[in-house]
Amino acid sequence: MKFIKGFDHFLELLSKYGLVGSLFGILILSFGSIVLRWLGTSEMWIDPLVRHLVFLAAFLGGSLATSGQVHIKVDLLTKLVEMSSSRFVHWLHRNLVSLFCFVTTLVLVKSGWDFYLVEKEFGAPAFLGVHSSTLVGIIPFGIGLICLRFLNQLLLGIFLGDRK
């Protein structure tokens, strides 16, 4: 269990610092782009890079939301489970949600990876010599990070239950 908790802590730090770095990058590059436009010039690579940094920030934010269990969910079943006083029902519900989310994100990671491979084969340099597949790689990376967070929640929920 120490390994799972340590790995989850590593993913938490990666997500937090990655998100802060992405946001600072977005701010600095956007500000630089505005200043360059005031000066009558611009760099064509800034806007696409900012768009992809926003994409990365969204995935990192999703990873943080997953760790805090504040991700998007359907509350109807949750409301019904909350009325139950059975600890087993709460444990089962929490772990079934984690399992469903893990499997769903695993399928999305596979789809994102397939898209990355297609882009790697047929893509072209996007800007500054960066291949478009590198930018598309944000998708399987980001969803994979969220998938790992759900796996950690599932493992911790199964083995530790309420003792997290």
C-alpha positions in Angstrom: 0.0 0.0 0.0 2.9 2.3 0.6 3.9 2.1 -3.0 0.4 2.9 -4.2 0.2 5.9 -1.9 3.6 7.1 -2.9 2.8 6.7 -6.6 -0.4 8.6 -6.1 1.5 11.4 -4.3 4.0 11.5 -7.2 1.0 11.8 -9.7 -0.4 14.5 -7.5 2.8 16.5 -7.6 3.2 16.0 -11.3 -0.3 17.2 -11.9 0.0 20.2 -9.6 3.4 21.4 -10.9 2.5 20.6 -14.5 -0.7 22.6 -14.2 1.1 25.6 -12.7 3.8 25.4 -15.3 1.2 25.2 -18.1 -0.7 28.1 -16.7 2.4 30.3 -16.4 3.4 29.2 -19.9 0.0 30.2 -21.2 0.1 33.6 -19.5 3.6 34.4 -20.6 3.2 33.3 -24.2 -0.2 35.1 -24.5 1.2 38.3 -23.0 4.2 38.1 -25.3 1.9 37.5 -28.3 -0.1 40.6 -27.4 3.0 42.7 -26.9 4.4 41.6 -30.2 1.1 42.5 -32.0 1.2 46.0 -30.4 4.7 46.3 -31.9 3.4 45.3 -35.3 4.8 41.8 -35.5 3.9 38.3 -34.3 5.3 34.8 -34.0 3.1 32.3 -35.8 4.0 29.5 -33.4 2.7 31.1 -30.2 -1.0 30.7 -30.7 -0.9 26.9 -31.5 1.4 26.3 -28.6 -0.9 28.2 -26.3 -3.9 26.1 -27.5 -2.0 22.9 -26.8 -1.0 24.1 -23.4 -4.6 24.8 -22.6 -5.4 21.3 -23.6 -2.6 19.9 -21.3 -3.9 22.1 -18.5 -7.4 20.7 -18.9 -6.0 17.1 -18.5 -3.8 18.0 -15.6 -6.8 19.7 -13.9 -8.9 16.6 -14.6 -6.2 14.5 -12.8 -6.4 16.8 -9.8 -10.2 16.6 -9.8 -10.0 12.8 -9.9 -7.7 12.6 -6.9 -10.0 14.8 -4.9 -13.0 12.8 -6.1 -14.7 16.0 -7.4 -14.7 14.8 -11.0 -17.9 14.9 -13.1 -20.3 12.2 -11.9 -24.0 11.4 -11.9 -25.3 12.2 -8.4 -28.6 10.3 -8.6 -27.1 7.0 -7.5 -24.8 8.8 -5.0 -27.8 10.4 -3.3 -29.5 7.0 -3.0 -26.3 5.5 -1.6 -25.9 8.3 0.9 -29.3 7.4 2.4 -27.9 3.9 3.2 -26.3 3.4 6.6 -24.4 0.4 5.4 -20.6 0.9 5.2 -20.5 -2.0 2.7 -22.9 -0.2 0.3 -20.8 2.9 0.5 -17.6 0.9 -0.1 -19.1 -1.0 -3.0 -20.5 2.1 -4.6 -17.2 4.0 -4.3 -15.2 1.1 -5.8 -17.7 0.4 -8.6 -17.5 4.0 -9.6 -13.7 3.9 -9.6 -13.7 0.6 -11.6 -16.1 2.0 -14.2 -14.1 5.2 -14.5 -10.9 3.3 -14.8 -12.2 1.0 -17.5 -13.7 3.9 -19.4 -10.5 6.0 -19.3 -8.4 2.9 -20.2 -10.5 2.6 -23.4 -10.0 6.3 -24.1 -6.2 5.9 -23.5 -6.1 3.1 -26.1 -8.1 5.3 -28.6 -5.8 8.3 -27.9 -2.8 6.1 -28.5 -4.2 4.8 -31.8 -4.8 8.4 -32.8 -1.2 9.3 -31.8 0.2 6.4 -34.0 -1.9 7.5 -37.0 -0.7 11.1 -36.5 2.9 9.9 -36.2 2.6 8.0 -39.5 0.7 10.6 -41.5 1.3 13.9 -39.6 3.7 16.7 -40.4 5.7 19.3 -38.6 3.3 21.7 -37.0 5.5 24.6 -35.8 9.1 25.1 -34.9 9.9 21.7 -36.2 7.7 20.0 -33.6 5.9 17.1 -35.2 2.1 17.1 -34.9 2.2 13.7 -33.3 4.1 15.2 -30.3 1.2 17.6 -29.8 -1.4 14.8 -30.2 0.6 12.8 -27.6 -1.0 15.1 -25.0 -4.2 13.1 -25.4 -3.1 9.7 -24.3 -0.7 11.2 -21.7 -3.5 13.3 -20.1 -6.1 10.6 -20.2 -3.5 8.1 -19.0 -2.8 10.3 -16.0 -6.4 10.4 -15.1 -6.7 6.6 -15.7 -3.8 6.0 -13.3 -5.6 8.2 -10.7 -8.7 6.1 -11.0 -6.7 2.9 -10.7 -5.0 4.2 -7.5 -8.4 5.1 -6.1 -9.7 1.7 -6.9 -6.7 -0.1 -5.3 -6.8 2.1 -2.2 -10.5 1.7 -1.9 -10.4 -2.1 -2.2 -7.5 -2.7 0.2 -7.9 0.2 2.7 -11.6 0.9 2.5 -12.4 3.8 4.9 -8.9 3.8 6.4 -7.4 5.9 3.6 
